[in-house]
Amino acid sequence: MFKGQRVNVADHEKGKYTPVRDEQESLLGTYDRPLPCFGCGIGWFSFLLGFLCPLMWYYATILYFGNYYRKDPRERAGLAASAIAAMACSVALLIVVIILLF
């Protein structure tokens, strides 16, 4: 039975079965595709690449606060890790600047 197809009552009386659509059936293929950036997602890729170029942490932070993870919830953990790394980097830079000025 396809979506929008009529159900024949006579078939039910004859003992024929009608398949029932599962509500989650349409969601099964949503997360089957691999994540971008070599399968680890933009967040984790930015987190790892941020150790070479810390600007990637700030890029991922912008994506995190821009709710990019709503497109794919699997991205949320990596983007949050990058935001935390960006905050730690900012605090470290602030401490270095304060020490150098005083």
For each residue, the residues with C-beta under 8 A, 3 or more apart:
1: 5 7 18 19 21
2: 5
3: 21
4:
5: 1 2
6:
7: 1 11 12 18
8: 11 12
9: 12 13
10: 13 14
11: 7 8 14 16 18
12: 7 8 9 16 18
13: 9 10
14: 10 11
15:
16: 11 12
17:
18: 1 7 11 12
19: 1
20:
21: 1 3 25
22: 25
23: 26
24: 27 28
25: 21 22 28
26: 23 29
27: 24 30
28: 24 25 32
29: 26 32
30: 27
31: 72 74
32: 28 29
33:
34: 39
35: 39 40 41 42 72 74 75
36: 41 42
37: 40 41 42 44 45
38: 45
39: 34 35
40: 35 37 44 45 48 78
41: 35 36 37 44 45 72 74 75 78
42: 35 36 37 45 46 60 63 68 75 78 79
43: 46 47 60 63 64 69 75 76 77 78 79 80 81 82
44: 37 40 41 47 48 77 78 81
45: 37 38 40 41 42 48 49 78
46: 42 43 49 50 56 57 59 60 63 78 79 82
47: 43 44 50 56 57 60 78 81 82 85
48: 40 44 45 51
49: 45 46 52 53 56
50: 46 47 53 54 55 56 57 60 82 85 86 89
51: 48 54
52: 49
53: 49 50 56
54: 50 51 57 58 85 86 89
55: 50 58 59
56: 46 47 49 50 53 59 60 82
57: 46 47 50 54 60 61 82 83 85 86 89
58: 54 55 61 62 86
59: 46 55 56 62 63
60: 42 43 46 47 50 56 57 63 64 78 79 82 83 86
61: 57 58 64 65 79 82 83 86
62: 58 59 65 66
63: 42 43 46 59 60 66 68 69 75 79
64: 43 60 61 67 68 69 76 79 80 82 83
65: 61 62 83
66: 62 63
67: 64 70
68: 42 63 64 71 75 79
69: 43 63 64 72 73 75 76 79
70: 67 73
71: 68 75
72: 31 35 41 69 75
73: 69 70 76
74: 31 35 41 77
75: 35 41 42 43 63 68 69 71 72 78 79
76: 43 64 69 73 79 80
77: 43 44 74 80 81
78: 40 41 42 43 44 45 46 47 60 75 81 82
79: 42 43 46 60 61 63 64 68 69 75 76 82 83
80: 43 64 76 77 83 84
81: 43 44 47 77 78 84 85
82: 43 46 47 50 56 57 60 61 64 78 79 85 86
83: 57 60 61 64 65 79 80 86 87
84: 80 81 87 88
85: 47 50 54 57 81 82 88 89
86: 50 54 57 58 60 61 82 83 89 90
87: 83 84 90 91
88: 84 85 91 92
89: 50 54 57 85 86 92 93
90: 86 87 93 94
91: 87 88 94 95
92: 88 89 95 96
93: 89 90 96 97
94: 90 91 97 98
95: 91 92 98 99
96: 92 93 99 100
97: 93 94 100 101
98: 94 95 101 102
99: 95 96 102
100: 96 97
101: 97 98
102: 98 99
